[in-house]
Amino acid sequence: MSKRKRKKRARPPLDKRHHRAIELMARRSTHTSMDDIAAEVGVSRRQLYRWMERRDFRSALRKAIAEYIDEIRAEMPKINLVGCDAETLRRYFVAAELLRE
């Protein structure tokens, strides 16, 4: 008995909700949950995880994360760490939205 091969369903391309989720996920802090991102995008948390199973979504997310890291690295040389106290660093990271107060 031979098994039938399943036809792969053509997935629609990523839309504005996908791209918004990618942006939020790439720039999320430790205080941002998947529930928060799902609520912002207007889908369920489960739907976000389904999207993450898509190869094109994962690829776009990796690219967005790499771009965000490059942005941070470009800003880092502007900090003078010599004689910089902990409060100044905390204010910088809050301003850069990398840390919440």
JODA-V632481 format. One record per backbone hydrogen bond with DSSP energy under -0.5 kcal/mol. NH is the residue of the N-H (numbers start at 1). CO is the residue of the C=O. Records with the same first field share a line. If there is no record, write none. Layout:
NH->CO / CO
//
This chain:
19->15
20->16
21->17
22->18
23->19
24->20
25->21
26->22
27->23
28->25
32->29
33->31
37->33
38->34
39->35
40->36
41->37
42->38
43->38
48->44
49->45
50->46
51->47
52->48
53->50
54->51
58->54
59->55
60->56
61->57
62->58
63->59
64->60
65->61
66->62
67->63
68->64
69->65
70->66
71->67
72->68
73->69
74->70
75->71
76->72
77->73
78->75
79->76
81->79
84->81
89->85
90->86
91->87
92->88
93->89
94->90
95->91
96->92
97->94
98->93
99->93
//
